[in-house]
Amino acid sequence: MSVIVHRGLLAGLRRWFRLTSLFRDGATNFEVVATLNPAAQIATGDHDAGTETDYLHWRTDRALPPVKAPDFQDGILTSGFRAEYLNEKFAGLGQYAGQRTGEPIGFQYIVDHIPNNDNDSERWSRTHLLARELGGSAKHQNLVPARQYVNMAMRRTEAPAAAHIESGQDIVWYDVRVQYHDPRPETGYPGNQLPRGFPASITVSWGRYELLPGKRGEKRKHWRDLGTADTLPLTDLEEPPKPTDTNPFNINKETVERIQRVLFVIPSVAEDIHGFTGVKPQTIDQVIERLKAAREGRPGHPFAGYERLRKRLQELKKEKRLLF
């Protein structure tokens, strides 16, 4: 029996017998430990109907405390969770989005109605709330539709948290709060209803634990929470596009951030393109010529990506997204 199947079996047994916790203790040679104590509050927060996140107490390392992690499910949303005592062995249980069954809420709409072949960071991505590198599964409740640049922005918290537990001796907590766009009546969408499941904001925090002096570490009370290491607020996330929407790129009107994001160029090149003055370029050749003129004689290493930029602009033109 695989670890993933075993974890699902324990989750079902815990709910069926109404146990306080049911977890695997140990790695290769393990035992299953059940507790039946008065239940205590395990999470706080405001939840919309159907967004409660159940928790599993999962032990993967006898030398560290049991992980308290969301027991993500398919077919529902979560408005937030706090995963605690995450360790390196638990992180190894993480799943890629490609290991999912079916589509998470919201993404089926993208599949059915929105072209999503853009070869840039504006494509829609099945984004983990609890990162795969921290043990996050591919269940629908842990995946939300978001642009790829939102997915990449979350690396600011995911990467250092994952790096901290790589030693196999350290643990972290990870907190995620999600608010969704209201599925209100709206013309232009199928059924004149804005689709469910698209985040309006995602706020992520993480922090470390410190082992108390003289303690071995296998119990939660052996560790002290060191507080928040970082908080990442991702706000004003866009509503789902309508089937009739296009995703044009007007090189003469875009922000520096979007120029960098779509053209895959360094910030200084994006700033030069954004700063074109006078008569704006009307062809790809004119863009390249104006950029070369703007950067000519500048100290430092010359920009060597003109042909790569030309190829990217030609791709956008072929996709009928490039405007001047």
Beta strands, then each sheet from edge to edge (+ up, - down):
strand 1: 21-25
strand 2: 31-35
strand 3: 55-58
strand 4: 67-70
strand 5: 80-86
strand 6: 124-128
strand 7: 143-147
strand 8: 172-180
strand 9: 199-211
strand 10: 223-234
strand 11: 249-250
strand 12: 322-323
sheet 1: 1+ 2-
sheet 2: 3+ 4-
sheet 3: 5+ 8- 9+ 10-
sheet 4: 6+ 7-
sheet 5: 11+ 12+
end
